Amino acid sequence: MLGIIGGSGLTQISGLEEMRRKVVRTPYGEPSGALTFGKISGREVVFLARHGYGHTIPPHEVNYRANMWALHAEGAKDVISIATVGGIHADMKPGTIAIPDQIIDYTWGRKSTYHDCQEMCGSKAVVHIDFTWPYCDGMRQLCMQACRAAGEEFIDGGVYAAVQGPRLETAAEINRLDRDGATMVGMTGMPEAALARELGLCYAALTVSANYAAGRGSSAHAIAYDAVDATLKLAMQRVLKILNRVVELRDC
């Protein structure tokens, strides 16, 4: 089953057939909300709003471990994360859809593993996971195939800078991220991607540039929130088209 995590701008999926919700308990506390089960093109999917269905949970307070555990426990094998980002690279203009292939983690203090020796048995061996390529290539390729089938332009690849939030960055901080090689910046990419890897989920991100990052392009002096809302409203309609294609292509 395909799991879909909705970020800012996507707190529900319109057109789900036979919709039902289920509250899932996990060893790591409460997920952001009940899981929503339904069908797209006759195929079952499960959806979770990362920030809650009322968009009330800030990025640094999301219970990422509970969210990923709940999706895995309920049968999700593949997961697509829908995430809004700020565009650092000039190509990441507002409204651009990108499918990143790398990530840099600048977050701190988040519960970031299921192999926490302080929480698990004291005698349990230390576990390391390979994270050379943080996104599942099979799911990335499927997302790109779906974009083409939906007639939507996209950028193949990119480096997602995961920052703590909830405040936005300074222009100097964005310059630093640029020097580090990041092409986009967001607040939810980690530890979500690493937790998916620990659970064996095939995870990829479909990112939407809501605005240029601080100090860049139209955000040179400040970020215009009215423009961000308008951009996301249009972009999420395109994302829904792509998701429909993903579901149709996934079982082919």
Secondary structure as the mmCIF struct_conf table of DSSP 4:
data_model
#
loop_
_struct_conf.conf_type_id
_struct_conf.id
_struct_conf.beg_label_comp_id
_struct_conf.beg_label_asym_id
_struct_conf.beg_label_seq_id
_struct_conf.end_label_comp_id
_struct_conf.end_label_asym_id
_struct_conf.end_label_seq_id
STRN STRN1 LEU A 2 GLY A 6
TURN_TY1_P TURN_TY1_P1 SER A 8 GLY A 9
BEND BEND1 THR A 11 GLN A 12
TURN_TY1_P TURN_TY1_P2 SER A 14 GLY A 15
STRN STRN2 GLU A 17 LYS A 22
STRN STRN3 THR A 26 THR A 26
TURN_TY1_P TURN_TY1_P3 PRO A 27 TYR A 28
STRN STRN4 GLY A 29 GLY A 29
BEND BEND2 SER A 32 GLY A 33
STRN STRN5 LEU A 35 ILE A 40
TURN_TY1_P TURN_TY1_P4 SER A 41 GLY A 42
STRN STRN6 ARG A 43 ALA A 49
TURN_TY1_P TURN_TY1_P5 ARG A 50 HIS A 55
HELX_RH_3T_P HELX_RH_3T_P1 PRO A 59 GLU A 61
HELX_RH_AL_P HELX_RH_AL_P1 TYR A 64 ALA A 73
TURN_TY1_P TURN_TY1_P6 GLU A 74 GLY A 75
STRN STRN7 ASP A 78 GLY A 87
BEND BEND3 HIS A 89 HIS A 89
TURN_TY1_P TURN_TY1_P7 ALA A 90 ASP A 91
TURN_TY1_P TURN_TY1_P8 PRO A 94 GLY A 95
STRN STRN8 ILE A 97 ILE A 99
BEND BEND4 ASP A 101 ASP A 101
STRN STRN9 GLN A 102 ASP A 105
BEND BEND5 GLY A 109 GLY A 109
BEND BEND6 TYR A 114 TYR A 114
TURN_TY1_P TURN_TY1_P9 CYS A 117 GLU A 119
BEND BEND7 MET A 120 MET A 120
TURN_TY1_P TURN_TY1_P10 GLY A 122 SER A 123
HELX_LH_PP_P HELX_LH_PP_P1 LYS A 124 VAL A 126
BEND BEND8 THR A 132 TRP A 133
BEND BEND9 TYR A 135 TYR A 135
HELX_RH_AL_P HELX_RH_AL_P2 ASP A 137 ALA A 150
TURN_TY1_P TURN_TY1_P11 GLY A 151 GLY A 151
STRN STRN10 ILE A 155 ASP A 156
STRN STRN11 VAL A 159 ALA A 162
BEND BEND10 PRO A 166 ARG A 167
HELX_LH_PP_P HELX_LH_PP_P2 LEU A 168 THR A 170
HELX_RH_AL_P HELX_RH_AL_P3 ALA A 171 ASP A 180
TURN_TY1_P TURN_TY1_P12 GLY A 181 GLY A 181
BEND BEND11 THR A 183 THR A 183
STRN STRN12 MET A 184 GLY A 186
BEND BEND12 MET A 187 GLY A 189
TURN_TY1_P TURN_TY1_P13 MET A 190 PRO A 191
HELX_RH_AL_P HELX_RH_AL_P4 GLU A 192 LEU A 199
TURN_TY1_P TURN_TY1_P14 GLY A 200 GLY A 200
STRN STRN13 CYS A 202 TYR A 212
HELX_LH_PP_P HELX_LH_PP_P3 ALA A 213 ALA A 213
TURN_TY1_P TURN_TY1_P15 ALA A 214 GLY A 215
BEND BEND13 ARG A 216 ARG A 216
HELX_RH_3T_P HELX_RH_3T_P2 GLY A 217 SER A 219
BEND BEND14 ALA A 220 HIS A 221
HELX_RH_AL_P HELX_RH_AL_P5 TYR A 225 ARG A 250
TURN_TY1_P TURN_TY1_P16 ASP A 251 ASP A 251
#
